[in-house]
Amino acid sequence: MRLAGEHDISTRHGVHLAFQRVRENPRVIVDLTGLSYVDSTAIHELYRAESRALALAGKLVIVARNQRMIRLLSIAGLTARTQIVDSLAAATALMGES
């Protein structure tokens, strides 16, 4: 799935619905390369998706290139169990390793 633009409390419902569509998929790639802003509501949805994927014996891989975004995800604790890569090809390769 791909998140682009700005996501904050005003787009919370749309982000939640996007994650609901992949809820039962244990292997999820989230592309954040087109994301310019994110607040805690979207990060919370990422955390929930990560937890759900792990509960289904799967994994979540995040594609991000922006160092500020990567730092924010790290501060939020998403890098402890979730790998962040810089390309969709790298994310796809990681999914193939499982």
HUPE-V963996 format. One record per pair of residues at least 4 apart in sequence whose C-alpha atoms are under 7 Angstrom apart, sorted by the first residue. I is the first residue (numbers start at 0). J is the second residue. If there is no record, write none. Layout:
# HUPE-V963996
[[I	J] [I	J]]
This chain:
# HUPE-V963996
[[0	28] [0	29] [0	30] [1	29] [1	30] [1	31] [2	30] [2	31] [2	33] [2	34] [3	31] [3	33] [3	34] [4	33] [4	34] [4	35] [4	36] [5	34] [5	35] [5	36] [5	37] [6	10] [6	36] [6	37] [6	38] [6	41] [7	11] [7	37] [7	38] [7	40] [7	41] [8	40] [10	14] [11	15] [11	40] [11	41] [12	16] [13	17] [14	18] [14	41] [15	19] [15	44] [16	20] [18	22] [18	48] [25	52] [25	55] [25	56] [25	57] [25	58] [26	52] [26	57] [26	58] [26	59] [27	58] [27	59] [27	60] [28	59] [28	60] [28	61] [28	90] [29	60] [29	61] [29	62] [30	61] [30	62] [30	63] [31	62] [31	63] [32	62] [32	63] [32	64] [37	41] [38	42] [39	43] [40	44] [41	45] [42	46] [43	47] [44	48] [45	49] [46	50] [46	77] [47	51] [48	52] [49	53] [49	58] [49	59] [50	54] [51	55] [52	56] [52	57] [52	58] [52	59] [53	57] [53	58] [59	81] [60	81] [60	82] [60	83] [60	90] [61	82] [61	83] [61	84] [62	83] [62	84] [62	85] [62	86] [62	87] [62	90] [63	69] [63	83] [63	84] [63	85] [64	85] [65	69] [66	70] [67	71] [68	72] [69	73] [70	74] [71	75] [72	76] [72	77] [72	78] [73	77] [73	78] [77	81] [78	82] [84	89] [84	90] [86	90] [87	91] [88	92] [89	93] [90	94] [91	95] [92	96]]
